[in-house]
Each structure stands twice: as structure tokens, then as C-alpha cells.
């Protein structure tokens, strides 16, 4: 299923906690929120 990144909530180098919202992916008019599985630092954002 094709989709696109609708909104990015994090920046490169940002420290995030477990379950922080990373981005919203939209496909077929449905939105899917992707969350961090672990606490970490964001290395790169390509969107």
C-alpha cells in the first residue's frame, strides 16, 4: 500500500522517550501514527 508522510514531529539530534510520536503516515485516506519503540536520539530525518 502506497502512502506519504503527512507530518514529522521530531528533528535530527533530538532526544526522544519511548512511545513518542515520530510521524503520521497517510495511505488510502487513513492516518497511521508511528511511535518510538525505545528512548533514543534521532540520527537522521529524510522526510
C-alpha positions as CSV (number, residue, x, y, z in Angstrom):
1,X,0.0,0.0,0.0
2,X,1.5,3.3,-1.0
3,X,1.4,6.3,1.3
4,X,3.1,9.5,2.2
5,X,4.5,11.2,5.3
6,X,1.9,13.8,6.3
7,X,3.7,15.3,9.3
8,X,7.0,14.8,11.1
9,X,7.1,15.6,14.9
10,X,10.9,15.1,15.5
11,X,14.1,16.8,14.4
12,X,17.6,15.4,13.8
13,X,19.6,15.1,17.0
14,X,16.5,15.3,19.2
15,X,16.4,13.0,22.3
16,X,13.0,11.2,22.4
17,X,11.4,9.0,25.0
18,X,9.7,5.6,24.4
19,X,6.3,6.0,22.8
20,X,7.0,9.5,21.5
21,X,5.1,10.2,18.2
22,X,7.5,10.4,15.3
23,X,5.3,11.0,12.3
24,X,2.0,10.5,10.7
25,X,1.8,8.3,7.6
26,X,-1.3,8.6,5.4
27,X,-2.4,5.9,3.0
28,X,-5.8,5.5,1.4
29,X,-7.2,8.4,3.4
30,X,-6.3,6.6,6.7
31,X,-3.7,8.1,9.0
32,X,-1.2,5.9,10.9
33,X,0.9,7.4,13.8
34,X,4.3,5.9,14.2
35,X,5.9,5.9,17.7
36,X,9.3,5.2,19.1
37,X,9.8,1.7,20.5
38,X,12.7,2.8,22.8
39,X,14.2,6.0,24.2
40,X,16.9,7.3,21.8
41,X,18.4,10.2,19.9
42,X,17.1,10.8,16.3
43,X,20.0,10.3,13.9
44,X,18.5,11.4,10.6
45,X,15.2,12.7,9.2
46,X,14.8,12.1,5.5
47,X,11.2,13.2,5.0
